[in-house]
Amino acid sequence: MPELFATVADLVAQVADVPAGQVTPEVRFDALANWTSLEALRLLTVIEDDLDVRLDLREYLAVTDVAGLVALIAAERDGVPR
């Protein structure tokens, strides 16, 4: 999962326009300076396109931090029911 975290962290950094080094598993999306609902939707689109997954919108919007997002993506890739 370290590779998945690195990919997701890079996408978060790009969408939120923050340095990649600032994106850790503990980072909460609402703590990012440039984070709005528009960035949340942009990130969802980028993740779905780049990682070839489809995330449930409600589950995605309920995620509060990067670690939770990585776990959600990993579960979707593995076909784990939530």
Chimera marker file (.cmm) of the C-alpha trace (Angstrom):
<marker_set name="trace">
<marker id="1" x="0.000" y="0.000" z="0.000" r="1" g="1" b="0" radius="0.5"/>
<marker id="2" x="2.953" y="2.443" z="0.235" r="1" g="1" b="0" radius="0.5"/>
<marker id="3" x="2.864" y="2.805" z="-3.550" r="1" g="1" b="0" radius="0.5"/>
<marker id="4" x="-0.855" y="3.581" z="-3.464" r="1" g="1" b="0" radius="0.5"/>
<marker id="5" x="-0.318" y="6.142" z="-0.709" r="1" g="1" b="0" radius="0.5"/>
<marker id="6" x="2.421" y="7.856" z="-2.731" r="1" g="1" b="0" radius="0.5"/>
<marker id="7" x="0.156" y="8.060" z="-5.769" r="1" g="1" b="0" radius="0.5"/>
<marker id="8" x="-2.817" y="9.370" z="-3.789" r="1" g="1" b="0" radius="0.5"/>
<marker id="9" x="-0.630" y="11.863" z="-1.896" r="1" g="1" b="0" radius="0.5"/>
<marker id="10" x="0.706" y="13.178" z="-5.192" r="1" g="1" b="0" radius="0.5"/>
<marker id="11" x="-2.822" y="13.593" z="-6.565" r="1" g="1" b="0" radius="0.5"/>
<marker id="12" x="-3.978" y="15.359" z="-3.392" r="1" g="1" b="0" radius="0.5"/>
<marker id="13" x="-0.976" y="17.693" z="-3.575" r="1" g="1" b="0" radius="0.5"/>
<marker id="14" x="-1.688" y="18.526" z="-7.215" r="1" g="1" b="0" radius="0.5"/>
<marker id="15" x="-5.391" y="19.191" z="-6.703" r="1" g="1" b="0" radius="0.5"/>
<marker id="16" x="-4.961" y="21.110" z="-3.446" r="1" g="1" b="0" radius="0.5"/>
<marker id="17" x="-1.912" y="22.967" z="-4.780" r="1" g="1" b="0" radius="0.5"/>
<marker id="18" x="0.268" y="22.122" z="-1.777" r="1" g="1" b="0" radius="0.5"/>
<marker id="19" x="3.778" y="20.671" z="-1.644" r="1" g="1" b="0" radius="0.5"/>
<marker id="20" x="3.714" y="16.874" z="-1.833" r="1" g="1" b="0" radius="0.5"/>
<marker id="21" x="5.805" y="16.659" z="1.334" r="1" g="1" b="0" radius="0.5"/>
<marker id="22" x="2.957" y="18.185" z="3.313" r="1" g="1" b="0" radius="0.5"/>
<marker id="23" x="0.573" y="15.349" z="2.430" r="1" g="1" b="0" radius="0.5"/>
<marker id="24" x="0.867" y="12.641" z="5.079" r="1" g="1" b="0" radius="0.5"/>
<marker id="25" x="-1.599" y="9.897" z="5.989" r="1" g="1" b="0" radius="0.5"/>
<marker id="26" x="-2.833" y="11.980" z="8.930" r="1" g="1" b="0" radius="0.5"/>
<marker id="27" x="-3.580" y="15.101" z="6.891" r="1" g="1" b="0" radius="0.5"/>
<marker id="28" x="-7.240" y="16.044" z="7.095" r="1" g="1" b="0" radius="0.5"/>
<marker id="29" x="-8.734" y="17.469" z="3.940" r="1" g="1" b="0" radius="0.5"/>
<marker id="30" x="-10.436" y="20.285" z="5.838" r="1" g="1" b="0" radius="0.5"/>
<marker id="31" x="-6.998" y="21.369" z="7.114" r="1" g="1" b="0" radius="0.5"/>
<marker id="32" x="-5.619" y="21.971" z="3.616" r="1" g="1" b="0" radius="0.5"/>
<marker id="33" x="-5.488" y="25.696" z="2.917" r="1" g="1" b="0" radius="0.5"/>
<marker id="34" x="-6.996" y="25.521" z="-0.555" r="1" g="1" b="0" radius="0.5"/>
<marker id="35" x="-9.546" y="22.766" z="0.111" r="1" g="1" b="0" radius="0.5"/>
<marker id="36" x="-13.140" y="23.359" z="-0.974" r="1" g="1" b="0" radius="0.5"/>
<marker id="37" x="-15.956" y="21.175" z="-2.243" r="1" g="1" b="0" radius="0.5"/>
<marker id="38" x="-14.765" y="21.890" z="-5.774" r="1" g="1" b="0" radius="0.5"/>
<marker id="39" x="-11.314" y="20.475" z="-4.978" r="1" g="1" b="0" radius="0.5"/>
<marker id="40" x="-12.971" y="17.439" z="-3.401" r="1" g="1" b="0" radius="0.5"/>
<marker id="41" x="-14.868" y="16.739" z="-6.614" r="1" g="1" b="0" radius="0.5"/>
<marker id="42" x="-11.798" y="17.411" z="-8.738" r="1" g="1" b="0" radius="0.5"/>
<marker id="43" x="-9.815" y="14.933" z="-6.636" r="1" g="1" b="0" radius="0.5"/>
<marker id="44" x="-12.544" y="12.314" z="-7.002" r="1" g="1" b="0" radius="0.5"/>
<marker id="45" x="-12.442" y="12.688" z="-10.780" r="1" g="1" b="0" radius="0.5"/>
<marker id="46" x="-8.654" y="12.524" z="-10.924" r="1" g="1" b="0" radius="0.5"/>
<marker id="47" x="-8.536" y="9.455" z="-8.675" r="1" g="1" b="0" radius="0.5"/>
<marker id="48" x="-11.183" y="7.636" z="-10.677" r="1" g="1" b="0" radius="0.5"/>
<marker id="49" x="-9.457" y="8.437" z="-13.973" r="1" g="1" b="0" radius="0.5"/>
<marker id="50" x="-5.848" y="7.841" z="-12.901" r="1" g="1" b="0" radius="0.5"/>
<marker id="51" x="-6.431" y="4.784" z="-10.713" r="1" g="1" b="0" radius="0.5"/>
<marker id="52" x="-9.256" y="3.269" z="-12.766" r="1" g="1" b="0" radius="0.5"/>
<marker id="53" x="-11.628" y="2.882" z="-9.811" r="1" g="1" b="0" radius="0.5"/>
<marker id="54" x="-15.178" y="4.036" z="-9.174" r="1" g="1" b="0" radius="0.5"/>
<marker id="55" x="-15.864" y="5.273" z="-5.664" r="1" g="1" b="0" radius="0.5"/>
<marker id="56" x="-19.245" y="5.699" z="-4.060" r="1" g="1" b="0" radius="0.5"/>
<marker id="57" x="-19.769" y="9.450" z="-3.699" r="1" g="1" b="0" radius="0.5"/>
<marker id="58" x="-21.214" y="9.252" z="-0.170" r="1" g="1" b="0" radius="0.5"/>
<marker id="59" x="-18.383" y="7.053" z="1.061" r="1" g="1" b="0" radius="0.5"/>
<marker id="60" x="-15.820" y="9.304" z="-0.610" r="1" g="1" b="0" radius="0.5"/>
<marker id="61" x="-17.261" y="12.478" z="0.914" r="1" g="1" b="0" radius="0.5"/>
<marker id="62" x="-17.333" y="10.827" z="4.361" r="1" g="1" b="0" radius="0.5"/>
<marker id="63" x="-13.559" y="10.305" z="4.279" r="1" g="1" b="0" radius="0.5"/>
<marker id="64" x="-11.806" y="12.931" z="6.388" r="1" g="1" b="0" radius="0.5"/>
<marker id="65" x="-8.115" y="12.210" z="5.875" r="1" g="1" b="0" radius="0.5"/>
<marker id="66" x="-5.634" y="10.871" z="3.365" r="1" g="1" b="0" radius="0.5"/>
<marker id="67" x="-5.228" y="7.512" z="5.146" r="1" g="1" b="0" radius="0.5"/>
<marker id="68" x="-8.976" y="6.960" z="4.965" r="1" g="1" b="0" radius="0.5"/>
<marker id="69" x="-8.981" y="7.779" z="1.271" r="1" g="1" b="0" radius="0.5"/>
<marker id="70" x="-6.166" y="5.333" z="0.587" r="1" g="1" b="0" radius="0.5"/>
<marker id="71" x="-8.056" y="2.642" z="2.526" r="1" g="1" b="0" radius="0.5"/>
<marker id="72" x="-11.248" y="3.360" z="0.559" r="1" g="1" b="0" radius="0.5"/>
<marker id="73" x="-9.417" y="3.090" z="-2.760" r="1" g="1" b="0" radius="0.5"/>
<marker id="74" x="-7.617" y="-0.098" z="-1.690" r="1" g="1" b="0" radius="0.5"/>
<marker id="75" x="-10.911" y="-1.679" z="-0.619" r="1" g="1" b="0" radius="0.5"/>
<marker id="76" x="-12.532" y="-0.748" z="-3.927" r="1" g="1" b="0" radius="0.5"/>
<marker id="77" x="-9.624" y="-2.226" z="-5.872" r="1" g="1" b="0" radius="0.5"/>
<marker id="78" x="-9.803" y="-5.419" z="-3.823" r="1" g="1" b="0" radius="0.5"/>
<marker id="79" x="-13.574" y="-5.661" z="-4.170" r="1" g="1" b="0" radius="0.5"/>
<marker id="80" x="-14.080" y="-5.577" z="-0.413" r="1" g="1" b="0" radius="0.5"/>
<marker id="81" x="-17.708" y="-4.872" z="0.520" r="1" g="1" b="0" radius="0.5"/>
<marker id="82" x="-18.181" y="-1.906" z="2.862" r="1" g="1" b="0" radius="0.5"/>
<link id1="1" id2="2" r="1" g="1" b="0" radius="0.2"/>
<link id1="2" id2="3" r="1" g="1" b="0" radius="0.2"/>
<link id1="3" id2="4" r="1" g="1" b="0" radius="0.2"/>
<link id1="4" id2="5" r="1" g="1" b="0" radius="0.2"/>
<link id1="5" id2="6" r="1" g="1" b="0" radius="0.2"/>
<link id1="6" id2="7" r="1" g="1" b="0" radius="0.2"/>
<link id1="7" id2="8" r="1" g="1" b="0" radius="0.2"/>
<link id1="8" id2="9" r="1" g="1" b="0" radius="0.2"/>
<link id1="9" id2="10" r="1" g="1" b="0" radius="0.2"/>
<link id1="10" id2="11" r="1" g="1" b="0" radius="0.2"/>
<link id1="11" id2="12" r="1" g="1" b="0" radius="0.2"/>
<link id1="12" id2="13" r="1" g="1" b="0" radius="0.2"/>
<link id1="13" id2="14" r="1" g="1" b="0" radius="0.2"/>
<link id1="14" id2="15" r="1" g="1" b="0" radius="0.2"/>
<link id1="15" id2="16" r="1" g="1" b="0" radius="0.2"/>
<link id1="16" id2="17" r="1" g="1" b="0" radius="0.2"/>
<link id1="17" id2="18" r="1" g="1" b="0" radius="0.2"/>
<link id1="18" id2="19" r="1" g="1" b="0" radius="0.2"/>
<link id1="19" id2="20" r="1" g="1" b="0" radius="0.2"/>
<link id1="20" id2="21" r="1" g="1" b="0" radius="0.2"/>
<link id1="21" id2="22" r="1" g="1" b="0" radius="0.2"/>
<link id1="22" id2="23" r="1" g="1" b="0" radius="0.2"/>
<link id1="23" id2="24" r="1" g="1" b="0" radius="0.2"/>
<link id1="24" id2="25" r="1" g="1" b="0" radius="0.2"/>
<link id1="25" id2="26" r="1" g="1" b="0" radius="0.2"/>
<link id1="26" id2="27" r="1" g="1" b="0" radius="0.2"/>
<link id1="27" id2="28" r="1" g="1" b="0" radius="0.2"/>
<link id1="28" id2="29" r="1" g="1" b="0" radius="0.2"/>
<link id1="29" id2="30" r="1" g="1" b="0" radius="0.2"/>
<link id1="30" id2="31" r="1" g="1" b="0" radius="0.2"/>
<link id1="31" id2="32" r="1" g="1" b="0" radius="0.2"/>
<link id1="32" id2="33" r="1" g="1" b="0" radius="0.2"/>
<link id1="33" id2="34" r="1" g="1" b="0" radius="0.2"/>
<link id1="34" id2="35" r="1" g="1" b="0" radius="0.2"/>
<link id1="35" id2="36" r="1" g="1" b="0" radius="0.2"/>
<link id1="36" id2="37" r="1" g="1" b="0" radius="0.2"/>
<link id1="37" id2="38" r="1" g="1" b="0" radius="0.2"/>
<link id1="38" id2="39" r="1" g="1" b="0" radius="0.2"/>
<link id1="39" id2="40" r="1" g="1" b="0" radius="0.2"/>
<link id1="40" id2="41" r="1" g="1" b="0" radius="0.2"/>
<link id1="41" id2="42" r="1" g="1" b="0" radius="0.2"/>
<link id1="42" id2="43" r="1" g="1" b="0" radius="0.2"/>
<link id1="43" id2="44" r="1" g="1" b="0" radius="0.2"/>
<link id1="44" id2="45" r="1" g="1" b="0" radius="0.2"/>
<link id1="45" id2="46" r="1" g="1" b="0" radius="0.2"/>
<link id1="46" id2="47" r="1" g="1" b="0" radius="0.2"/>
<link id1="47" id2="48" r="1" g="1" b="0" radius="0.2"/>
<link id1="48" id2="49" r="1" g="1" b="0" radius="0.2"/>
<link id1="49" id2="50" r="1" g="1" b="0" radius="0.2"/>
<link id1="50" id2="51" r="1" g="1" b="0" radius="0.2"/>
<link id1="51" id2="52" r="1" g="1" b="0" radius="0.2"/>
<link id1="52" id2="53" r="1" g="1" b="0" radius="0.2"/>
<link id1="53" id2="54" r="1" g="1" b="0" radius="0.2"/>
<link id1="54" id2="55" r="1" g="1" b="0" radius="0.2"/>
<link id1="55" id2="56" r="1" g="1" b="0" radius="0.2"/>
<link id1="56" id2="57" r="1" g="1" b="0" radius="0.2"/>
<link id1="57" id2="58" r="1" g="1" b="0" radius="0.2"/>
<link id1="58" id2="59" r="1" g="1" b="0" radius="0.2"/>
<link id1="59" id2="60" r="1" g="1" b="0" radius="0.2"/>
<link id1="60" id2="61" r="1" g="1" b="0" radius="0.2"/>
<link id1="61" id2="62" r="1" g="1" b="0" radius="0.2"/>
<link id1="62" id2="63" r="1" g="1" b="0" radius="0.2"/>
<link id1="63" id2="64" r="1" g="1" b="0" radius="0.2"/>
<link id1="64" id2="65" r="1" g="1" b="0" radius="0.2"/>
<link id1="65" id2="66" r="1" g="1" b="0" radius="0.2"/>
<link id1="66" id2="67" r="1" g="1" b="0" radius="0.2"/>
<link id1="67" id2="68" r="1" g="1" b="0" radius="0.2"/>
<link id1="68" id2="69" r="1" g="1" b="0" radius="0.2"/>
<link id1="69" id2="70" r="1" g="1" b="0" radius="0.2"/>
<link id1="70" id2="71" r="1" g="1" b="0" radius="0.2"/>
<link id1="71" id2="72" r="1" g="1" b="0" radius="0.2"/>
<link id1="72" id2="73" r="1" g="1" b="0" radius="0.2"/>
<link id1="73" id2="74" r="1" g="1" b="0" radius="0.2"/>
<link id1="74" id2="75" r="1" g="1" b="0" radius="0.2"/>
<link id1="75" id2="76" r="1" g="1" b="0" radius="0.2"/>
<link id1="76" id2="77" r="1" g="1" b="0" radius="0.2"/>
<link id1="77" id2="78" r="1" g="1" b="0" radius="0.2"/>
<link id1="78" id2="79" r="1" g="1" b="0" radius="0.2"/>
<link id1="79" id2="80" r="1" g="1" b="0" radius="0.2"/>
<link id1="80" id2="81" r="1" g="1" b="0" radius="0.2"/>
<link id1="81" id2="82" r="1" g="1" b="0" radius="0.2"/>
</marker_set>
